[in-house]
Amino acid sequence: MDKQLIRNAYKLYWLENGKAPVSVYTLCKSLDITEPAFYEAYSSLEAVEKDIWLSVFESTIEQLRADDVYLQYTSQEKLLAFYFLWVQKLKEDRSYMLLQKERFRLPDLYRNKLETFRHTFYEYVRDLIREGYQSGEIKERKYISDQYVHGFWMQALFVLKYWLNDSSANFEMTDAAIEKAVNLSFQLIKSNTIDSLLDFGKFILTRK
């Protein structure tokens, strides 16, 4: 069974009914397939939903890596390019995504839905960070460097939430937010800002 057909049917059900299918049977009925055929592709409806988010990410990365210009970018430029294209991809399913908007007020729920996407995003960002170390674009810091990837994940969630709430023409405010967020994050991890803050924190602690 083609996974893309199942994902499309799942999104269509949401769009037409304003809610998720109550069971695998319900989704299969809309697709006119048997439940065994569904289970050849997915183990549950939740797996379908996770794969929708993952497929948008994978489509974005695939298109970027096919671009020779992107391959020559710095880590910061690559991340900017990723966010801009990712948002463009998300636009294709904006109505479906907006139906999911309320879930983002329930952290445990949306974190679970984005779990597969998160793991793959981490792999992508780790590669960017390694490239940044080699080029000198990112400063490697003992104990702190391992946390960079988590910071970038929070940044991705910020971009996603901002875009979901953006009402500006052609989502221009989201583009501006992406630039500011990425520029700030790279200023922090490549400059002496963090080091200065750490030194100041140590000074304060030793004075107590």
PyRosetta script that sets phi, psi and omega in degrees:
from pyrosetta import init, pose_from_sequence

init()
pose = pose_from_sequence("MDKQLIRNAYKLYWLENGKAPVSVYTLCKSLDITEPAFYEAYSSLEAVEKDIWLSVFESTIEQLRADDVYLQYTSQEKLLAFYFLWVQKLKEDRSYMLLQKERFRLPDLYRNKLETFRHTFYEYVRDLIREGYQSGEIKERKYISDQYVHGFWMQALFVLKYWLNDSSANFEMTDAAIEKAVNLSFQLIKSNTIDSLLDFGKFILTRK")
pose.set_psi(1, 133.2)
pose.set_omega(1, -179.2)
pose.set_phi(2, -70.8)
pose.set_psi(2, 120.0)
pose.set_omega(2, -178.8)
pose.set_phi(3, -62.4)
pose.set_psi(3, -35.5)
pose.set_omega(3, -178.9)
pose.set_phi(4, -62.7)
pose.set_psi(4, -38.2)
pose.set_omega(4, 178.0)
pose.set_phi(5, -62.7)
pose.set_psi(5, -40.9)
pose.set_omega(5, 179.3)
pose.set_phi(6, -67.3)
pose.set_psi(6, -44.1)
pose.set_omega(6, 179.0)
pose.set_phi(7, -61.3)
pose.set_psi(7, -42.9)
pose.set_omega(7, 179.5)
pose.set_phi(8, -64.1)
pose.set_psi(8, -40.0)
pose.set_omega(8, 179.3)
pose.set_phi(9, -66.4)
pose.set_psi(9, -37.3)
pose.set_omega(9, 178.6)
pose.set_phi(10, -64.4)
pose.set_psi(10, -44.9)
pose.set_omega(10, 178.7)
pose.set_phi(11, -65.2)
pose.set_psi(11, -40.8)
pose.set_omega(11, 179.5)
pose.set_phi(12, -62.6)
pose.set_psi(12, -39.3)
pose.set_omega(12, 178.3)
pose.set_phi(13, -61.3)
pose.set_psi(13, -44.9)
pose.set_omega(13, 177.4)
pose.set_phi(14, -58.2)
pose.set_psi(14, -46.6)
pose.set_omega(14, -176.0)
pose.set_phi(15, -64.8)
pose.set_psi(15, -37.0)
pose.set_omega(15, -176.8)
pose.set_phi(16, -85.9)
pose.set_psi(16, -22.4)
pose.set_omega(16, -175.6)
pose.set_phi(17, -117.7)
pose.set_psi(17, -11.1)
pose.set_omega(17, 178.8)
pose.set_phi(18, 71.7)
pose.set_psi(18, 15.6)
pose.set_omega(18, 179.7)
pose.set_phi(19, -161.2)
pose.set_psi(19, 167.6)
pose.set_omega(19, -180.0)
pose.set_phi(20, -76.3)
pose.set_psi(20, 155.1)
pose.set_omega(20, 172.2)
pose.set_phi(21, -57.7)
pose.set_psi(21, 143.2)
pose.set_omega(21, -176.9)
pose.set_phi(22, -77.5)
pose.set_psi(22, -16.0)
pose.set_omega(22, -178.1)
pose.set_phi(23, -159.9)
pose.set_psi(23, 164.8)
pose.set_omega(23, 174.5)
pose.set_phi(24, -61.5)
pose.set_psi(24, -37.4)
pose.set_omega(24, 178.9)
pose.set_phi(25, -57.2)
pose.set_psi(25, -44.3)
pose.set_omega(25, -179.0)
pose.set_phi(26, -61.4)
pose.set_psi(26, -44.4)
pose.set_omega(26, 179.4)
pose.set_phi(27, -66.5)
pose.set_psi(27, -41.7)
pose.set_omega(27, 179.8)
pose.set_phi(28, -62.1)
pose.set_psi(28, -36.9)
pose.set_omega(28, 179.0)
pose.set_phi(29, -62.8)
pose.set_psi(29, -40.5)
pose.set_omega(29, 179.3)
pose.set_phi(30, -68.5)
pose.set_psi(30, -25.8)
pose.set_omega(30, -179.9)
pose.set_phi(31, -92.9)
pose.set_psi(31, -13.4)
pose.set_omega(31, -175.7)
pose.set_phi(32, 60.0)
pose.set_psi(32, 48.2)
pose.set_omega(32, 174.9)
pose.set_phi(33, -129.5)
pose.set_psi(33, 166.7)
pose.set_omega(33, 178.9)
pose.set_phi(34, -86.7)
pose.set_psi(34, 159.1)
pose.set_omega(34, 177.4)
pose.set_phi(35, -62.4)
pose.set_psi(35, -40.8)
pose.set_omega(35, 177.1)
pose.set_phi(36, -57.3)
pose.set_psi(36, -34.9)
pose.set_omega(36, 179.0)
pose.set_phi(37, -65.3)
pose.set_psi(37, -39.4)
pose.set_omega(37, 177.5)
pose.set_phi(38, -62.7)
pose.set_psi(38, -46.4)
pose.set_omega(38, -175.2)
pose.set_phi(39, -69.8)
pose.set_psi(39, -11.8)
pose.set_omega(39, 172.5)
pose.set_phi(40, -70.6)
pose.set_psi(40, -23.9)
pose.set_omega(40, -177.8)
pose.set_phi(41, -103.8)
pose.set_psi(41, -43.1)
pose.set_omega(41, -175.3)
pose.set_phi(42, -136.6)
pose.set_psi(42, 150.8)
pose.set_omega(42, -179.6)
pose.set_phi(43, -88.1)
pose.set_psi(43, -19.3)
pose.set_omega(43, -176.8)
pose.set_phi(44, -164.6)
pose.set_psi(44, 170.2)
pose.set_omega(44, 175.2)
pose.set_phi(45, -67.2)
pose.set_psi(45, -34.4)
pose.set_omega(45, 178.5)
pose.set_phi(46, -62.9)
pose.set_psi(46, -36.1)
pose.set_omega(46, 178.0)
pose.set_phi(47, -64.5)
pose.set_psi(47, -34.8)
pose.set_omega(47, 176.9)
pose.set_phi(48, -63.6)
pose.set_psi(48, -47.5)
pose.set_omega(48, -178.0)
pose.set_phi(49, -62.9)
pose.set_psi(49, -42.3)
pose.set_omega(49, 177.4)
pose.set_phi(50, -61.1)
pose.set_psi(50, -38.1)
pose.set_omega(50, -177.0)
pose.set_phi(51, -72.5)
pose.set_psi(51, -26.0)
pose.set_omega(51, 176.6)
pose.set_phi(52, -62.9)
pose.set_psi(52, -48.2)
pose.set_omega(52, 178.2)
pose.set_phi(53, -63.8)
pose.set_psi(53, -41.9)
pose.set_omega(53, -179.5)
pose.set_phi(54, -64.9)
pose.set_psi(54, -40.6)
pose.set_omega(54, -176.5)
pose.set_phi(55, -65.0)
pose.set_psi(55, -34.0)
pose.set_omega(55, 176.6)
pose.set_phi(56, -64.7)
pose.set_psi(56, -43.8)
pose.set_omega(56, 178.9)
pose.set_phi(57, -63.2)
pose.set_psi(57, -47.6)
pose.set_omega(57, -176.9)
pose.set_phi(58, -64.2)
pose.set_psi(58, -37.9)
pose.set_omega(58, 177.7)
pose.set_phi(59, -64.1)
pose.set_psi(59, -38.8)
pose.set_omega(59, 178.5)
pose.set_phi(60, -63.9)
pose.set_psi(60, -49.6)
pose.set_omega(60, -178.0)
pose.set_phi(61, -64.2)
pose.set_psi(61, -40.8)
pose.set_omega(61, 180.0)
pose.set_phi(62, -59.8)
pose.set_psi(62, -44.2)
pose.set_omega(62, 179.8)
pose.set_phi(63, -67.3)
pose.set_psi(63, -40.2)
pose.set_omega(63, 179.5)
pose.set_phi(64, -63.4)
pose.set_psi(64, -46.5)
pose.set_omega(64, -175.6)
pose.set_phi(65, -71.4)
pose.set_psi(65, -13.5)
pose.set_omega(65, 176.0)
pose.set_phi(66, -86.2)
pose.set_psi(66, -4.3)
pose.set_omega(66, -178.2)
pose.set_phi(67, -99.5)
pose.set_psi(67, 115.5)
pose.set_omega(67, -178.4)
pose.set_phi(68, -62.4)
pose.set_psi(68, -31.6)
pose.set_omega(68, 179.9)
pose.set_phi(69, -66.3)
pose.set_psi(69, -43.2)
pose.set_omega(69, 178.7)
pose.set_phi(70, -58.6)
pose.set_psi(70, -38.9)
pose.set_omega(70, -177.3)
pose.set_phi(71, -64.5)
pose.set_psi(71, -20.3)
pose.set_omega(71, 179.6)
pose.set_phi(72, -92.3)
pose.set_psi(72, -4.6)
pose.set_omega(72, -177.1)
pose.set_phi(73, -69.3)
pose.set_psi(73, 158.7)
pose.set_omega(73, 169.1)
pose.set_phi(74, -74.5)
pose.set_psi(74, 171.2)
pose.set_omega(74, 178.6)
pose.set_phi(75, -59.6)
pose.set_psi(75, -42.6)
pose.set_omega(75, -179.8)
pose.set_phi(76, -63.8)
pose.set_psi(76, -43.7)
pose.set_omega(76, 179.3)
pose.set_phi(77, -65.2)
pose.set_psi(77, -36.4)
pose.set_omega(77, 178.4)
pose.set_phi(78, -65.4)
pose.set_psi(78, -41.4)
pose.set_omega(78, -179.7)
pose.set_phi(79, -67.1)
pose.set_psi(79, -40.2)
pose.set_omega(79, 175.8)
pose.set_phi(80, -59.6)
pose.set_psi(80, -46.9)
pose.set_omega(80, 179.9)
pose.set_phi(81, -61.0)
pose.set_psi(81, -40.2)
pose.set_omega(81, 178.5)
pose.set_phi(82, -59.5)
pose.set_psi(82, -51.8)
pose.set_omega(82, -177.3)
pose.set_phi(83, -61.3)
pose.set_psi(83, -43.6)
pose.set_omega(83, -178.9)
pose.set_phi(84, -61.6)
pose.set_psi(84, -44.7)
pose.set_omega(84, -179.2)
pose.set_phi(85, -73.0)
pose.set_psi(85, -37.7)
pose.set_omega(85, 178.6)
pose.set_phi(86, -57.8)
pose.set_psi(86, -45.3)
pose.set_omega(86, 179.3)
pose.set_phi(87, -64.1)
pose.set_psi(87, -38.3)
pose.set_omega(87, 176.7)
pose.set_phi(88, -61.0)
pose.set_psi(88, -40.7)
pose.set_omega(88, 178.3)
pose.set_phi(89, -66.3)
pose.set_psi(89, -41.2)
pose.set_omega(89, -180.0)
pose.set_phi(90, -62.2)
pose.set_psi(90, -31.5)
pose.set_omega(90, -179.9)
pose.set_phi(91, -57.9)
pose.set_psi(91, -31.6)
pose.set_omega(91, -178.9)
pose.set_phi(92, -61.6)
pose.set_psi(92, -25.1)
pose.set_omega(92, -179.5)
pose.set_phi(93, -123.8)
pose.set_psi(93, 31.1)
pose.set_omega(93, -174.6)
pose.set_phi(94, -59.1)
pose.set_psi(94, -41.5)
pose.set_omega(94, -179.0)
pose.set_phi(95, -61.4)
pose.set_psi(95, -40.5)
pose.set_omega(95, 176.9)
pose.set_phi(96, -66.5)
pose.set_psi(96, -43.9)
pose.set_omega(96, -179.3)
pose.set_phi(97, -62.4)
pose.set_psi(97, -38.7)
pose.set_omega(97, -179.7)
pose.set_phi(98, -65.1)
pose.set_psi(98, -30.3)
pose.set_omega(98, 176.1)
pose.set_phi(99, -67.3)
pose.set_psi(99, -20.5)
pose.set_omega(99, 178.5)
pose.set_phi(100, -90.2)
pose.set_psi(100, -6.4)
pose.set_omega(100, -171.1)
pose.set_phi(101, -54.5)
pose.set_psi(101, -41.8)
pose.set_omega(101, -177.8)
pose.set_phi(102, -62.5)
pose.set_psi(102, -26.7)
pose.set_omega(102, -178.5)
pose.set_phi(103, -67.0)
pose.set_psi(103, -23.6)
pose.set_omega(103, -178.5)
pose.set_phi(104, -74.1)
pose.set_psi(104, -3.0)
pose.set_omega(104, 173.4)
pose.set_phi(105, -89.6)
pose.set_psi(105, -5.3)
pose.set_omega(105, 179.3)
pose.set_phi(106, -117.7)
pose.set_psi(106, 88.5)
pose.set_omega(106, -171.8)
pose.set_phi(107, -49.0)
pose.set_psi(107, -47.0)
pose.set_omega(107, -176.9)
pose.set_phi(108, -63.1)
pose.set_psi(108, -34.8)
pose.set_omega(108, -178.1)
pose.set_phi(109, -69.8)
pose.set_psi(109, -50.6)
pose.set_omega(109, -176.6)
pose.set_phi(110, -71.7)
pose.set_psi(110, -30.6)
pose.set_omega(110, 177.2)
pose.set_phi(111, -62.6)
pose.set_psi(111, -37.5)
pose.set_omega(111, 178.4)
pose.set_phi(112, -66.7)
pose.set_psi(112, -41.7)
pose.set_omega(112, -178.9)
pose.set_phi(113, -66.8)
pose.set_psi(113, -30.2)
pose.set_omega(113, -177.4)
pose.set_phi(114, -96.8)
pose.set_psi(114, 7.5)
pose.set_omega(114, -172.5)
pose.set_phi(115, -56.3)
pose.set_psi(115, -49.1)
pose.set_omega(115, -177.3)
pose.set_phi(116, -66.2)
pose.set_psi(116, -42.2)
pose.set_omega(116, 175.7)
pose.set_phi(117, -60.0)
pose.set_psi(117, -42.4)
pose.set_omega(117, -178.3)
pose.set_phi(118, -59.9)
pose.set_psi(118, -46.5)
pose.set_omega(118, -178.6)
pose.set_phi(119, -60.9)
pose.set_psi(119, -41.3)
pose.set_omega(119, -179.5)
pose.set_phi(120, -72.3)
pose.set_psi(120, -35.2)
pose.set_omega(120, 176.3)
pose.set_phi(121, -63.1)
pose.set_psi(121, -41.3)
pose.set_omega(121, 178.2)
pose.set_phi(122, -57.8)
pose.set_psi(122, -43.1)
pose.set_omega(122, 179.7)
pose.set_phi(123, -61.7)
pose.set_psi(123, -43.1)
pose.set_omega(123, 179.5)
pose.set_phi(124, -62.4)
pose.set_psi(124, -47.2)
pose.set_omega(124, -177.2)
pose.set_phi(125, -68.2)
pose.set_psi(125, -36.5)
pose.set_omega(125, 177.3)
pose.set_phi(126, -59.2)
pose.set_psi(126, -39.0)
pose.set_omega(126, 177.5)
pose.set_phi(127, -63.6)
pose.set_psi(127, -41.9)
pose.set_omega(127, 178.9)
pose.set_phi(128, -63.7)
pose.set_psi(128, -40.5)
pose.set_omega(128, -179.9)
pose.set_phi(129, -65.0)
pose.set_psi(129, -43.2)
pose.set_omega(129, 178.1)
pose.set_phi(130, -60.8)
pose.set_psi(130, -41.7)
pose.set_omega(130, 177.2)
pose.set_phi(131, -62.3)
pose.set_psi(131, -39.3)
pose.set_omega(131, 179.5)
pose.set_phi(132, -64.6)
pose.set_psi(132, -37.6)
pose.set_omega(132, 176.2)
pose.set_phi(133, -61.3)
pose.set_psi(133, -45.9)
pose.set_omega(133, -175.2)
pose.set_phi(134, -66.4)
pose.set_psi(134, -35.4)
pose.set_omega(134, -178.6)
pose.set_phi(135, -86.5)
pose.set_psi(135, -11.4)
pose.set_omega(135, -176.9)
pose.set_phi(136, 84.7)
pose.set_psi(136, 5.0)
pose.set_omega(136, -179.1)
pose.set_phi(137, -72.1)
pose.set_psi(137, -30.2)
pose.set_omega(137, 179.7)
pose.set_phi(138, -122.3)
pose.set_psi(138, 135.4)
pose.set_omega(138, 179.9)
pose.set_phi(139, -91.1)
pose.set_psi(139, 127.0)
pose.set_omega(139, 178.2)
pose.set_phi(140, -82.8)
pose.set_psi(140, 128.8)
pose.set_omega(140, -177.1)
pose.set_phi(141, -127.3)
pose.set_psi(141, 133.6)
pose.set_omega(141, 179.6)
pose.set_phi(142, -59.7)
pose.set_psi(142, 133.5)
pose.set_omega(142, 177.6)
pose.set_phi(143, 75.1)
pose.set_psi(143, -31.3)
pose.set_omega(143, -174.9)
pose.set_phi(144, -92.0)
pose.set_psi(144, -34.4)
pose.set_omega(144, -174.9)
pose.set_phi(145, -55.7)
pose.set_psi(145, -35.5)
pose.set_omega(145, -179.6)
pose.set_phi(146, -64.9)
pose.set_psi(146, -17.2)
pose.set_omega(146, -178.5)
pose.set_phi(147, -91.0)
pose.set_psi(147, -10.0)
pose.set_omega(147, -178.6)
pose.set_phi(148, -55.0)
pose.set_psi(148, -44.0)
pose.set_omega(148, -175.4)
pose.set_phi(149, -61.2)
pose.set_psi(149, -36.6)
pose.set_omega(149, 178.7)
pose.set_phi(150, -67.6)
pose.set_psi(150, -36.1)
pose.set_omega(150, 177.4)
pose.set_phi(151, -64.8)
pose.set_psi(151, -39.4)
pose.set_omega(151, 178.6)
pose.set_phi(152, -68.7)
pose.set_psi(152, -32.5)
pose.set_omega(152, 176.0)
pose.set_phi(153, -65.4)
pose.set_psi(153, -41.7)
pose.set_omega(153, 176.4)
pose.set_phi(154, -62.8)
pose.set_psi(154, -35.1)
pose.set_omega(154, 176.8)
pose.set_phi(155, -64.7)
pose.set_psi(155, -42.0)
pose.set_omega(155, 178.1)
pose.set_phi(156, -61.5)
pose.set_psi(156, -41.4)
pose.set_omega(156, 178.0)
pose.set_phi(157, -65.4)
pose.set_psi(157, -38.6)
pose.set_omega(157, 176.7)
pose.set_phi(158, -59.6)
pose.set_psi(158, -47.2)
pose.set_omega(158, 179.9)
pose.set_phi(159, -60.5)
pose.set_psi(159, -45.3)
pose.set_omega(159, -179.4)
pose.set_phi(160, -61.1)
pose.set_psi(160, -48.7)
pose.set_omega(160, -179.0)
pose.set_phi(161, -65.4)
pose.set_psi(161, -40.0)
pose.set_omega(161, 179.4)
pose.set_phi(162, -61.7)
pose.set_psi(162, -45.2)
pose.set_omega(162, 180.0)
pose.set_phi(163, -62.8)
pose.set_psi(163, -40.5)
pose.set_omega(163, 179.4)
pose.set_phi(164, -61.9)
pose.set_psi(164, -29.5)
pose.set_omega(164, -178.1)
pose.set_phi(165, -99.2)
pose.set_psi(165, -1.8)
pose.set_omega(165, -175.2)
pose.set_phi(166, -77.0)
pose.set_psi(166, 127.3)
pose.set_omega(166, 178.4)
pose.set_phi(167, -116.4)
pose.set_psi(167, 10.9)
pose.set_omega(167, -179.3)
pose.set_phi(168, -75.5)
pose.set_psi(168, 158.9)
pose.set_omega(168, -179.9)
pose.set_phi(169, -60.6)
pose.set_psi(169, 127.1)
pose.set_omega(169, 179.3)
pose.set_phi(170, 54.8)
pose.set_psi(170, 23.2)
pose.set_omega(170, 177.8)
pose.set_phi(171, 56.2)
pose.set_psi(171, 40.8)
pose.set_omega(171, -179.3)
pose.set_phi(172, -63.3)
pose.set_psi(172, -34.0)
pose.set_omega(172, -179.7)
pose.set_phi(173, -66.2)
pose.set_psi(173, -33.1)
pose.set_omega(173, 177.1)
pose.set_phi(174, -64.9)
pose.set_psi(174, -42.4)
pose.set_omega(174, 177.7)
pose.set_phi(175, -59.1)
pose.set_psi(175, -42.7)
pose.set_omega(175, 179.9)
pose.set_phi(176, -65.8)
pose.set_psi(176, -40.6)
pose.set_omega(176, 179.8)
pose.set_phi(177, -64.2)
pose.set_psi(177, -39.0)
pose.set_omega(177, 178.5)
pose.set_phi(178, -61.2)
pose.set_psi(178, -48.3)
pose.set_omega(178, -178.9)
pose.set_phi(179, -60.5)
pose.set_psi(179, -45.3)
pose.set_omega(179, -178.9)
pose.set_phi(180, -65.5)
pose.set_psi(180, -42.6)
pose.set_omega(180, -178.1)
pose.set_phi(181, -65.4)
pose.set_psi(181, -45.0)
pose.set_omega(181, -178.6)
pose.set_phi(182, -70.0)
pose.set_psi(182, -42.8)
pose.set_omega(182, 178.9)
pose.set_phi(183, -60.1)
pose.set_psi(183, -44.1)
pose.set_omega(183, 179.9)
pose.set_phi(184, -63.8)
pose.set_psi(184, -45.0)
pose.set_omega(184, -177.5)
pose.set_phi(185, -62.0)
pose.set_psi(185, -39.5)
pose.set_omega(185, -179.3)
pose.set_phi(186, -76.0)
pose.set_psi(186, -29.2)
pose.set_omega(186, 173.9)
pose.set_phi(187, -63.1)
pose.set_psi(187, -38.3)
pose.set_omega(187, -178.8)
pose.set_phi(188, -69.2)
pose.set_psi(188, -42.8)
pose.set_omega(188, -173.4)
pose.set_phi(189, -89.2)
pose.set_psi(189, -7.5)
pose.set_omega(189, 178.3)
pose.set_phi(190, -114.1)
pose.set_psi(190, -11.4)
pose.set_omega(190, -179.2)
pose.set_phi(191, -101.3)
pose.set_psi(191, -170.0)
pose.set_omega(191, 178.7)
pose.set_phi(192, -93.9)
pose.set_psi(192, 10.2)
pose.set_omega(192, -176.3)
pose.set_phi(193, -59.2)
pose.set_psi(193, -51.7)
pose.set_omega(193, -178.9)
pose.set_phi(194, -62.5)
pose.set_psi(194, -42.2)
pose.set_omega(194, -178.7)
pose.set_phi(195, -62.1)
pose.set_psi(195, -39.7)
pose.set_omega(195, 178.4)
pose.set_phi(196, -65.0)
pose.set_psi(196, -40.4)
pose.set_omega(196, 178.7)
pose.set_phi(197, -65.1)
pose.set_psi(197, -40.5)
pose.set_omega(197, 179.4)
pose.set_phi(198, -65.2)
pose.set_psi(198, -43.4)
pose.set_omega(198, 179.1)
pose.set_phi(199, -62.5)
pose.set_psi(199, -40.2)
pose.set_omega(199, 179.4)
pose.set_phi(200, -65.9)
pose.set_psi(200, -41.2)
pose.set_omega(200, 179.0)
pose.set_phi(201, -62.5)
pose.set_psi(201, -42.6)
pose.set_omega(201, 178.2)
pose.set_phi(202, -63.3)
pose.set_psi(202, -39.9)
pose.set_omega(202, 179.4)
pose.set_phi(203, -61.6)
pose.set_psi(203, -45.2)
pose.set_omega(203, 180.0)
pose.set_phi(204, -62.3)
pose.set_psi(204, -43.5)
pose.set_omega(204, -177.6)
pose.set_phi(205, -66.0)
pose.set_psi(205, -38.2)
pose.set_omega(205, -177.9)
pose.set_phi(206, -74.3)
pose.set_psi(206, -17.6)
pose.set_omega(206, -179.4)
pose.set_phi(207, -86.4)
pose.set_psi(207, -11.2)
pose.set_omega(207, -178.6)
pose.set_phi(208, -81.1)
pose.dump_pdb("model.pdb")
